[in-house]
Amino acid sequence: MTFRARARVLDADDMARVVKRISHEILERNKGSSGLALVGVRTRGVFLARRFARTIAEIEGGNVPVGELDVAFYRDDIGMRPAANVGVTEIPFDINDKKVVIVDDVLYTGRTTRAAMDALMDFGRPRVIQLAVMVDRGHRELPVKADYVGKNIPTSGNERVKVSLSEVDGSDMVEVGEEVSE
C-alpha cells in the first residue's frame, strides 16, 4: 500500500509554530517545567517530544527529561492488524509523582493512547498524565481527549493522516490522503 496525499494541511513552518505553541501551553498548565517529563510514543511521538523538550528549555531554561515508549505489546488489537515492529522502551528517569506528558503524532481511535498509559504505569505512578498530539482526527472508540492539540483535522474513516518529520522522513509536513494499492 502506498499513501497518496490529497491535501497538505501543515507545512514545516506551521509545525514549528505548533511545537512552540504547545510548549508554551504545557508550561502554562503545569506552572513551569518543575516535575515535568515527556514520553514520546514510538516513532514520531519520540521526535516530537524531543522538539517540545528543546523548545521548553529555550523558553524556561533547564532540561525536561524525555523518554521513549513502545506500545506494541500493550495494544488491544494485536492480531487484528499487521504485526508492528517492536521498538525500544526507554524511560531513564523516575516517573513517580511526575507530571508526564505522553506525546504522539496522531490521535485517532484512542487505542494507542490507552496502550501508552498502560505501558507507562509499568514504570511507576505519575502524579498526572497528559496527552499532546500534533493532529486530532476524531473517530474515537475510547473516551480519550488530548490536553494539547496542534491541529484538529476532521476526516472520514477511509482517509489517512500522515505526519512527516525531518528526523524520520526527511521533511516536516502533515498531509491527508488515502492508502492505495500499487
Backbone as a chain_set.jsonl record, in Angstrom:
{"seq": "MTFRARARVLDADDMARVVKRISHEILERNKGSSGLALVGVRTRGVFLARRFARTIAEIEGGNVPVGELDVAFYRDDIGMRPAANVGVTEIPFDINDKKVVIVDDVLYTGRTTRAAMDALMDFGRPRVIQLAVMVDRGHRELPVKADYVGKNIPTSGNERVKVSLSEVDGSDMVEVGEEVSE", "coords": {"N": [[0.837, -1.191, 0.0], [0.435, 2.222, -0.724], [0.754, 5.605, 0.273], [-1.297, 8.184, -0.842], [-1.327, 11.521, -1.137], [-3.868, 13.904, -0.616], [-4.226, 16.458, 0.308], [-2.129, 18.989, 1.683], [-1.881, 19.839, 4.967], [-0.452, 21.028, 7.05], [2.61, 22.782, 6.88], [6.236, 22.885, 7.145], [6.869, 25.289, 8.526], [4.411, 25.833, 9.773], [4.275, 23.601, 11.476], [6.459, 24.074, 13.153], [5.553, 26.346, 14.482], [3.374, 25.216, 15.829], [4.689, 23.441, 17.586], [6.029, 25.278, 19.201], [3.833, 26.693, 20.294], [2.406, 24.645, 21.667], [4.38, 23.897, 23.491], [4.526, 26.213, 25.073], [1.905, 26.1, 26.112], [2.026, 23.732, 27.616], [3.882, 24.48, 29.58], [2.462, 26.597, 30.775], [0.09, 25.352, 31.77], [1.208, 23.558, 33.59], [2.504, 25.148, 35.33], [5.206, 25.867, 34.879], [8.337, 24.065, 34.363], [9.108, 22.36, 36.354], [9.209, 19.166, 37.765], [8.216, 17.997, 35.52], [7.906, 15.71, 32.783], [8.491, 14.274, 29.577], [7.152, 11.832, 27.419], [7.562, 10.133, 24.571], [5.593, 8.451, 22.131], [6.626, 5.769, 20.248], [6.946, 5.955, 16.736], [7.219, 8.593, 15.772], [6.237, 10.232, 17.814], [8.27, 10.303, 19.685], [10.237, 11.935, 18.525], [8.792, 14.305, 18.318], [8.388, 14.792, 21.06], [11.027, 15.284, 21.839], [11.446, 17.66, 20.426], [9.588, 19.341, 21.733], [10.78, 19.338, 24.282], [13.252, 20.612, 23.754], [12.306, 23.131, 22.979], [10.93, 23.94, 25.286], [13.118, 24.116, 27.011], [14.46, 26.256, 25.809], [12.633, 28.308, 26.316], [12.219, 28.277, 29.117], [14.546, 27.453, 30.312], [16.776, 25.021, 31.748], [16.432, 21.396, 31.778], [14.053, 19.154, 30.471], [13.241, 15.873, 31.102], [13.166, 13.258, 28.629], [11.495, 10.444, 27.473], [11.167, 7.258, 25.746], [8.57, 5.353, 24.393], [7.387, 2.219, 23.578], [4.498, 0.745, 22.436], [3.603, -1.64, 21.439], [3.153, -4.235, 22.594], [1.132, -3.683, 24.328], [-1.166, -3.1, 23.079], [-4.645, -3.498, 22.314], [-5.489, -4.624, 20.043], [-3.931, -6.554, 18.898], [-3.17, -8.91, 16.47], [-5.349, -8.23, 14.985], [-4.495, -6.419, 13.241], [-1.751, -5.631, 11.017], [1.391, -7.031, 12.038], [3.356, -5.136, 14.224], [6.512, -3.487, 14.127], [8.521, -4.09, 16.805], [9.808, -1.849, 19.066], [12.178, -0.052, 21.091], [11.632, 0.581, 24.517], [12.409, 3.2, 26.528], [12.816, 4.72, 29.412], [14.574, 6.628, 31.136], [14.386, 7.739, 33.731], [12.832, 8.459, 36.884], [9.386, 8.146, 37.067], [7.569, 8.432, 39.05], [5.303, 10.401, 40.818], [5.613, 12.452, 38.991], [4.715, 14.94, 36.526], [3.624, 13.773, 33.703], [3.792, 14.021, 30.263], [2.415, 12.446, 27.639], [3.39, 12.032, 24.334], [2.302, 12.038, 21.021], [1.953, 11.515, 17.459], [-0.539, 11.41, 15.963], [-3.875, 11.453, 17.057], [-6.425, 9.209, 17.044], [-8.388, 6.675, 17.227], [-7.985, 6.343, 19.938], [-6.911, 4.132, 21.016], [-4.113, 3.683, 20.92], [-3.263, 5.593, 22.747], [-4.456, 4.629, 25.109], [-3.033, 2.229, 25.333], [-0.495, 3.319, 25.683], [-0.762, 4.59, 28.176], [-1.192, 2.33, 29.808], [1.275, 1.008, 29.438], [3.017, 2.934, 30.488], [2.335, 2.92, 33.195], [3.586, 0.656, 34.092], [6.025, 1.559, 34.788], [5.82, 3.131, 36.984], [4.029, 5.456, 39.138], [2.714, 8.187, 37.963], [2.06, 11.614, 38.952], [0.253, 12.983, 37.408], [-1.093, 12.379, 34.168], [-0.799, 13.629, 30.981], [-1.785, 14.419, 27.589], [-0.315, 15.127, 24.501], [-0.692, 15.942, 21.13], [0.121, 16.124, 17.647], [-1.849, 16.063, 15.686], [-5.36, 15.792, 15.882], [-7.71, 13.691, 14.766], [-10.261, 12.834, 15.216], [-12.96, 10.394, 15.44], [-13.096, 8.681, 17.706], [-12.865, 5.683, 19.6], [-12.532, 5.072, 22.175], [-12.853, 6.718, 25.378], [-11.002, 9.17, 25.159], [-9.202, 12.16, 25.333], [-7.206, 14.714, 24.041], [-4.918, 16.835, 25.779], [-3.373, 18.795, 24.686], [-3.383, 20.028, 21.485], [-2.195, 20.154, 18.219], [-3.453, 20.527, 15.686], [-6.806, 20.157, 14.768], [-8.234, 17.895, 12.619], [-10.82, 17.146, 10.759], [-11.793, 14.041, 9.491], [-12.738, 11.46, 7.16], [-13.598, 8.016, 7.722], [-12.155, 6.43, 5.933], [-10.021, 7.923, 5.156], [-6.582, 8.921, 5.61], [-4.225, 10.296, 7.863], [-1.101, 11.674, 7.565], [1.758, 12.289, 9.281], [4.742, 13.773, 8.737], [8.123, 13.87, 9.642], [11.227, 15.558, 9.799], [13.352, 14.174, 10.99], [12.758, 11.508, 10.577], [11.484, 11.217, 8.094], [12.59, 13.044, 6.367], [11.445, 15.521, 5.85], [9.232, 18.072, 7.178], [5.807, 17.901, 7.539], [2.2, 17.761, 7.387], [-0.147, 15.688, 5.995], [-3.244, 14.86, 4.361], [-4.806, 12.028, 3.064], [-5.068, 8.997, 1.204], [-4.734, 5.428, 1.415], [-3.482, 3.504, -1.186], [-3.57, 0.743, -3.457], [-0.718, -0.58, -5.025]], "CA": [[0.0, 0.0, 0.0], [1.138, 3.489, -0.829], [-0.024, 6.776, 0.67], [-1.47, 9.219, -1.864], [-1.777, 12.735, -0.465], [-4.916, 14.703, -1.238], [-4.023, 17.848, 0.724], [-1.151, 19.282, 2.732], [-2.604, 20.604, 5.978], [0.56, 21.817, 7.736], [3.962, 22.699, 6.321], [7.291, 22.908, 8.167], [6.721, 26.491, 9.358], [3.228, 25.619, 10.611], [4.601, 22.63, 12.509], [7.346, 24.739, 14.114], [4.689, 27.2, 15.308], [2.597, 24.322, 16.695], [5.585, 22.964, 18.645], [6.254, 26.405, 20.105], [2.578, 26.975, 20.999], [2.125, 23.568, 22.624], [5.389, 24.001, 24.552], [4.044, 27.277, 25.961], [0.704, 25.611, 26.795], [2.47, 22.762, 28.618], [4.466, 25.245, 30.682], [1.419, 27.367, 31.447], [-0.79, 24.456, 32.522], [1.952, 22.889, 34.654], [3.167, 26.198, 36.114], [6.64, 25.734, 34.686], [8.841, 22.754, 33.965], [9.479, 21.572, 37.52], [8.462, 17.924, 37.92], [7.638, 17.646, 34.224], [8.636, 14.765, 31.934], [7.836, 13.985, 28.305], [7.362, 10.467, 26.95], [7.08, 10.026, 23.204], [5.186, 7.142, 21.627], [7.412, 5.458, 19.071], [8.253, 6.51, 16.459], [7.204, 10.041, 15.593], [6.0, 10.896, 19.095], [9.561, 10.49, 20.354], [10.884, 13.121, 17.946], [8.005, 15.468, 18.733], [8.695, 15.027, 22.473], [12.347, 15.928, 21.885], [11.273, 19.05, 19.978], [8.954, 20.062, 22.839], [11.776, 19.494, 25.354], [14.202, 21.664, 23.337], [11.611, 24.423, 22.997], [10.701, 24.276, 26.696], [14.422, 24.537, 27.543], [14.718, 27.604, 25.287], [11.706, 29.242, 26.953], [12.272, 28.252, 30.573], [15.842, 27.034, 30.834], [16.72, 23.696, 32.369], [16.127, 20.283, 30.893], [12.916, 18.289, 30.764], [13.602, 14.535, 30.634], [12.366, 12.687, 27.548], [11.552, 9.0, 27.355], [10.611, 6.63, 24.545], [7.639, 4.303, 24.783], [6.844, 1.358, 22.539], [3.241, 0.223, 22.979], [3.189, -2.786, 20.623], [2.645, -5.348, 23.395], [0.042, -3.212, 25.174], [-2.331, -2.816, 22.24], [-5.735, -4.462, 22.453], [-5.87, -5.096, 18.711], [-2.902, -7.458, 18.372], [-3.794, -9.965, 15.68], [-6.377, -7.64, 14.129], [-3.796, -5.534, 12.318], [-0.418, -6.17, 10.707], [2.347, -7.031, 13.152], [4.17, -3.928, 14.299], [7.909, -3.657, 14.524], [8.654, -3.763, 18.217], [10.946, -0.98, 19.292], [12.73, 0.054, 22.436], [11.066, 1.493, 25.508], [13.498, 3.706, 27.36], [12.43, 5.821, 30.296], [15.734, 6.617, 32.039], [14.146, 8.611, 34.873], [11.739, 8.023, 37.74], [8.153, 8.871, 36.723], [6.723, 8.551, 40.238], [4.919, 11.753, 41.237], [5.936, 13.424, 37.933], [3.688, 15.337, 35.561], [4.105, 13.145, 32.479], [3.055, 14.312, 29.038], [2.585, 11.48, 26.559], [3.41, 12.754, 23.063], [2.086, 11.19, 19.847], [1.733, 12.327, 16.267], [-1.952, 11.485, 15.588], [-4.886, 10.841, 17.912], [-7.493, 8.694, 16.176], [-9.382, 5.909, 17.986], [-7.667, 6.404, 21.361], [-6.347, 2.85, 21.451], [-2.671, 3.835, 21.173], [-3.127, 6.346, 23.993], [-4.77, 3.701, 26.193], [-1.889, 1.339, 25.44], [0.623, 4.1, 26.231], [-0.987, 4.76, 29.615], [-0.936, 1.03, 30.437], [2.72, 0.776, 29.426], [3.638, 3.903, 31.396], [2.075, 2.513, 34.575], [4.565, -0.37, 34.467], [7.245, 2.245, 35.226], [5.569, 3.885, 38.21], [2.741, 6.138, 39.278], [2.844, 9.637, 37.801], [1.066, 12.457, 39.616], [-0.76, 13.257, 36.389], [-0.71, 12.053, 32.796], [-1.426, 14.486, 29.985], [-1.556, 13.96, 26.221], [-0.064, 16.14, 23.472], [-0.663, 15.354, 19.792], [0.22, 17.066, 16.537], [-3.13, 16.061, 14.975], [-6.515, 15.037, 16.381], [-8.552, 13.49, 13.592], [-11.591, 12.369, 15.603], [-13.305, 8.967, 15.297], [-12.7, 7.995, 18.924], [-13.507, 4.447, 20.041], [-12.357, 5.08, 23.623], [-13.026, 8.082, 25.897], [-9.681, 9.79, 25.279], [-9.159, 13.526, 24.805], [-5.871, 15.304, 24.177], [-4.795, 18.086, 26.52], [-2.703, 19.745, 23.805], [-3.608, 19.597, 20.101], [-1.644, 21.048, 17.208], [-4.484, 20.835, 14.69], [-7.933, 19.247, 14.603], [-8.472, 17.658, 11.193], [-11.931, 16.207, 10.557], [-11.526, 13.122, 8.392], [-13.645, 10.329, 7.037], [-12.972, 6.792, 8.199], [-11.248, 5.824, 4.95], [-8.875, 8.794, 4.934], [-5.434, 8.726, 6.486], [-3.426, 11.486, 8.153], [0.317, 11.323, 7.615], [2.659, 13.291, 9.854], [6.126, 13.542, 8.329], [9.101, 14.617, 10.427], [12.53, 15.556, 9.138], [14.217, 13.174, 11.601], [12.378, 10.179, 10.094], [11.001, 11.241, 6.719], [13.333, 13.996, 5.551], [10.793, 16.832, 5.811], [8.133, 18.27, 8.12], [4.515, 18.263, 6.967], [1.055, 16.909, 7.686], [-0.97, 15.523, 4.799], [-4.412, 13.986, 4.405], [-4.904, 11.299, 1.817], [-5.61, 7.651, 1.282], [-3.852, 4.319, 1.072], [-3.884, 2.917, -2.462], [-2.796, -0.424, -3.875], [0.236, -0.242, -6.102]], "C": [[0.878, 1.25, 0.0], [0.206, 4.62, -0.417], [-0.083, 7.754, -0.489], [-2.087, 10.441, -1.193], [-2.839, 13.442, -1.3], [-4.707, 16.191, -0.923], [-2.929, 17.934, 1.768], [-1.837, 20.243, 3.698], [-1.661, 21.519, 6.769], [1.884, 21.675, 7.001], [4.966, 22.825, 7.467], [7.161, 24.122, 9.085], [5.527, 26.364, 10.297], [3.555, 24.685, 11.775], [5.522, 23.235, 13.568], [6.539, 25.652, 15.04], [3.87, 26.362, 16.285], [3.463, 23.842, 17.86], [5.818, 24.076, 19.668], [5.008, 26.69, 20.94], [2.298, 25.91, 22.057], [3.129, 23.596, 23.775], [4.985, 25.073, 25.562], [2.824, 26.808, 26.759], [1.068, 24.616, 27.893], [3.039, 23.493, 29.831], [3.403, 26.006, 31.461], [0.55, 26.463, 32.326], [-0.094, 23.843, 33.729], [2.742, 23.858, 35.536], [4.69, 26.055, 36.087], [7.033, 24.306, 34.374], [9.24, 21.868, 35.14], [8.583, 20.333, 37.641], [7.837, 17.408, 36.645], [8.536, 16.642, 33.501], [7.814, 14.514, 30.687], [8.17, 12.561, 27.897], [6.719, 10.352, 25.574], [6.723, 8.603, 22.842], [5.933, 6.917, 20.324], [6.537, 5.393, 17.844], [8.19, 8.039, 16.451], [6.94, 10.816, 16.879], [7.282, 11.162, 19.858], [10.234, 11.764, 19.833], [10.114, 14.393, 18.271], [8.289, 15.805, 20.196], [10.053, 15.713, 22.615], [12.261, 17.386, 21.439], [10.622, 19.89, 21.075], [9.969, 20.33, 23.941], [12.78, 20.59, 25.004], [13.549, 23.04, 23.425], [11.338, 24.865, 24.423], [12.004, 24.75, 27.329], [14.769, 25.941, 27.069], [13.869, 28.644, 26.012], [12.033, 29.407, 28.432], [13.664, 28.011, 31.132], [15.697, 25.671, 31.497], [16.336, 22.628, 31.355], [14.932, 19.512, 31.392], [13.288, 16.906, 30.246], [12.627, 14.021, 29.583], [12.588, 11.182, 27.519], [10.915, 8.534, 26.063], [9.765, 5.453, 24.976], [7.177, 3.54, 23.556], [5.622, 0.659, 23.123], [2.778, -1.053, 22.29], [2.567, -3.902, 21.451], [1.488, -4.956, 24.301], [-1.239, -2.945, 24.383], [-3.389, -3.891, 22.424], [-6.184, -5.016, 21.101], [-4.771, -5.943, 18.065], [-3.614, -8.597, 17.65], [-4.868, -9.44, 14.74], [-5.768, -6.727, 13.072], [-2.425, -6.119, 12.039], [0.514, -6.051, 11.911], [3.213, -5.782, 13.084], [5.614, -4.302, 14.62], [8.019, -3.221, 15.976], [9.939, -2.97, 18.403], [11.343, -0.97, 20.756], [11.849, 0.974, 23.276], [12.212, 1.901, 26.407], [13.004, 4.918, 28.13], [13.491, 5.872, 31.39], [15.601, 7.582, 33.222], [12.948, 8.061, 35.636], [10.488, 8.834, 37.386], [7.229, 9.042, 37.923], [6.559, 10.013, 40.637], [5.309, 12.842, 40.234], [4.671, 13.795, 37.155], [4.2, 14.853, 34.207], [3.195, 13.509, 31.318], [3.418, 13.235, 28.024], [2.463, 12.255, 25.26], [3.247, 11.757, 21.924], [1.818, 12.088, 18.646], [0.251, 12.509, 15.955], [-2.798, 10.796, 16.645], [-6.063, 10.48, 17.028], [-8.515, 7.967, 17.048], [-9.196, 6.027, 19.497], [-6.996, 5.143, 21.864], [-4.84, 2.927, 21.714], [-2.453, 4.578, 22.48], [-3.421, 5.451, 25.191], [-3.601, 2.749, 26.422], [-0.692, 2.064, 26.059], [0.455, 4.306, 27.732], [-0.738, 3.459, 30.36], [0.565, 0.759, 30.527], [3.429, 1.682, 30.428], [3.485, 3.477, 32.849], [2.993, 1.384, 35.031], [5.864, 0.251, 34.992], [7.051, 3.044, 36.505], [4.205, 4.534, 38.199], [2.947, 7.65, 39.174], [1.771, 10.377, 38.607], [-0.092, 12.723, 38.671], [-0.198, 12.826, 35.042], [-1.506, 12.962, 31.881], [-1.057, 13.959, 28.606], [-1.396, 15.151, 25.284], [0.042, 15.437, 22.125], [-0.524, 16.459, 18.747], [-1.143, 17.205, 15.858], [-4.156, 15.239, 15.738], [-7.48, 14.921, 15.215], [-9.941, 12.954, 13.918], [-11.722, 10.865, 15.494], [-12.905, 8.14, 16.512], [-13.532, 6.731, 19.161], [-13.426, 4.312, 21.56], [-12.468, 6.521, 24.113], [-11.689, 8.756, 26.209], [-9.753, 11.172, 24.642], [-7.765, 14.094, 25.054], [-5.942, 16.608, 24.959], [-4.215, 19.191, 25.647], [-2.82, 19.213, 22.382], [-3.012, 20.634, 19.16], [-2.71, 21.483, 16.226], [-5.553, 19.75, 14.735], [-8.204, 19.124, 13.114], [-9.619, 16.66, 11.066], [-11.645, 15.341, 9.331], [-12.665, 12.126, 8.292], [-12.881, 9.085, 7.474], [-11.986, 6.179, 7.231], [-10.058, 6.723, 4.61], [-7.772, 8.468, 5.938], [-4.741, 10.067, 6.674], [-1.99, 11.032, 8.301], [1.111, 12.513, 8.15], [4.073, 12.896, 9.45], [7.031, 14.445, 9.156], [10.467, 14.478, 9.779], [13.445, 14.466, 9.69], [13.965, 11.767, 11.048], [12.157, 10.167, 8.588], [11.722, 12.225, 5.801], [12.71, 15.367, 5.429], [9.661, 16.86, 6.824], [6.882, 18.68, 7.358], [3.448, 17.321, 7.492], [0.177, 16.907, 6.446], [-2.168, 14.632, 5.106], [-4.518, 13.325, 3.056], [-5.514, 9.942, 2.026], [-4.533, 6.633, 0.954], [-4.376, 3.714, -0.226], [-2.999, 1.713, -2.765], [-1.888, -0.023, -5.026], [-0.052, -1.066, -7.325]], "O": [[1.923, 1.301, 0.649], [-0.987, 4.595, -0.722], [0.947, 8.116, -1.058], [-3.229, 10.399, -0.736], [-2.722, 13.559, -2.52], [-4.967, 17.061, -1.754], [-2.809, 17.065, 2.631], [-2.31, 21.311, 3.308], [-2.024, 22.643, 7.115], [2.241, 20.586, 6.552], [4.575, 22.866, 8.634], [7.326, 23.996, 10.298], [5.607, 26.735, 11.468], [3.166, 24.939, 12.914], [5.378, 22.939, 14.754], [6.81, 25.722, 16.239], [3.692, 26.752, 17.439], [3.008, 23.839, 19.004], [5.804, 23.824, 20.873], [5.104, 26.906, 22.148], [1.989, 26.233, 23.204], [2.757, 23.342, 24.921], [5.091, 24.862, 26.77], [2.723, 27.088, 27.953], [0.487, 24.649, 28.978], [2.714, 23.163, 30.972], [3.452, 26.05, 32.69], [0.304, 26.777, 33.491], [-0.718, 23.631, 34.768], [3.541, 23.444, 36.376], [5.362, 26.114, 37.117], [6.182, 23.446, 34.148], [9.669, 20.732, 34.933], [7.357, 20.439, 37.622], [7.021, 16.486, 36.676], [9.762, 16.711, 33.591], [6.584, 14.538, 30.73], [9.316, 12.125, 28.009], [5.501, 10.459, 25.428], [7.436, 7.662, 23.188], [5.889, 7.745, 19.414], [5.454, 4.811, 17.911], [9.029, 8.697, 17.066], [7.386, 11.956, 17.009], [7.373, 12.141, 20.598], [10.74, 12.57, 20.614], [10.716, 15.447, 18.478], [8.417, 16.98, 20.542], [10.204, 16.626, 23.427], [12.928, 18.251, 22.009], [11.045, 21.018, 21.326], [10.016, 21.436, 24.48], [13.126, 21.408, 25.857], [14.166, 23.998, 23.89], [11.496, 26.043, 24.744], [11.993, 25.7, 28.112], [15.313, 26.736, 27.836], [14.343, 29.745, 26.29], [12.115, 30.525, 28.941], [13.935, 28.326, 32.291], [14.58, 25.233, 31.772], [15.965, 22.93, 30.22], [14.806, 19.244, 32.587], [13.619, 16.765, 29.069], [11.43, 14.305, 29.631], [13.724, 10.708, 27.539], [10.224, 9.287, 25.377], [10.176, 4.651, 25.814], [6.644, 4.123, 22.612], [5.705, 0.047, 24.188], [1.66, -1.507, 22.536], [1.548, -4.464, 21.05], [0.918, -5.814, 24.976], [-2.271, -2.605, 24.96], [-3.068, -5.055, 22.661], [-7.144, -5.783, 21.025], [-4.689, -6.038, 16.841], [-4.562, -9.176, 18.18], [-5.257, -10.129, 13.797], [-6.443, -6.315, 12.128], [-1.981, -7.017, 12.756], [0.433, -5.103, 12.691], [3.732, -5.421, 12.028], [5.887, -5.297, 15.291], [7.648, -2.101, 16.324], [11.011, -3.374, 17.952], [10.885, -1.794, 21.548], [11.382, 2.01, 22.803], [12.902, 1.056, 26.978], [12.802, 5.995, 27.569], [13.341, 5.247, 32.439], [16.589, 8.17, 33.661], [12.153, 7.293, 35.096], [10.521, 10.064, 37.403], [6.211, 9.726, 37.823], [7.531, 10.755, 40.776], [5.334, 14.022, 40.582], [3.692, 13.049, 37.139], [5.105, 15.456, 33.631], [1.979, 13.326, 31.384], [4.569, 13.122, 27.602], [1.536, 13.049, 25.096], [3.959, 10.754, 21.861], [1.498, 13.268, 18.794], [-0.188, 13.631, 15.706], [-2.482, 9.688, 17.079], [-6.629, 11.335, 16.346], [-9.432, 8.607, 17.562], [-10.147, 5.832, 20.254], [-6.557, 5.087, 23.013], [-4.348, 2.292, 22.647], [-1.552, 4.232, 23.245], [-2.705, 5.509, 26.191], [-3.219, 2.49, 27.563], [0.038, 1.487, 26.865], [1.427, 4.208, 28.481], [-0.137, 3.471, 31.434], [1.063, 0.333, 31.569], [4.337, 1.243, 31.133], [4.405, 3.653, 33.648], [3.162, 1.175, 36.232], [6.7, -0.443, 35.57], [8.014, 3.578, 37.054], [3.345, 4.217, 37.378], [3.304, 8.31, 40.15], [0.711, 9.826, 38.903], [-1.258, 12.696, 39.065], [1.007, 12.896, 34.803], [-2.729, 13.057, 31.987], [-0.136, 13.155, 28.465], [-2.223, 16.063, 25.27], [0.773, 14.457, 21.987], [-0.991, 17.581, 18.943], [-1.555, 18.307, 15.496], [-3.867, 14.129, 16.187], [-8.007, 15.923, 14.731], [-10.718, 12.651, 13.012], [-10.725, 10.144, 15.459], [-12.427, 7.015, 16.364], [-14.744, 6.72, 18.947], [-14.165, 3.531, 22.159], [-12.207, 7.452, 23.351], [-11.3, 8.891, 27.369], [-10.297, 11.336, 23.55], [-7.218, 13.966, 26.15], [-6.891, 17.381, 24.824], [-4.517, 20.369, 25.836], [-2.409, 18.087, 22.098], [-3.281, 21.829, 19.279], [-2.861, 22.675, 15.957], [-5.237, 18.56, 14.739], [-8.384, 20.128, 12.425], [-9.416, 15.459, 11.244], [-11.297, 15.852, 8.267], [-13.456, 11.97, 9.222], [-11.655, 9.109, 7.583], [-11.068, 5.475, 7.652], [-9.178, 6.318, 3.85], [-8.003, 7.83, 6.966], [-4.681, 10.878, 5.75], [-1.693, 10.116, 9.069], [1.131, 13.59, 7.554], [4.541, 11.808, 9.786], [6.747, 15.628, 9.347], [10.821, 13.413, 9.274], [14.235, 13.89, 8.941], [14.867, 10.929, 11.054], [12.579, 9.243, 7.892], [11.487, 12.235, 4.593], [13.363, 16.297, 4.955], [9.188, 15.817, 7.275], [6.882, 19.67, 6.626], [3.745, 16.23, 7.977], [-0.194, 17.955, 5.917], [-2.117, 13.772, 5.985], [-4.344, 13.97, 2.021], [-6.361, 9.745, 2.898], [-3.544, 6.948, 0.293], [-5.57, 3.444, -0.354], [-1.832, 1.67, -2.377], [-2.26, 0.775, -5.886], [0.637, -0.932, -8.336]]}, "num_chains": 1, "name": "protein.A"}
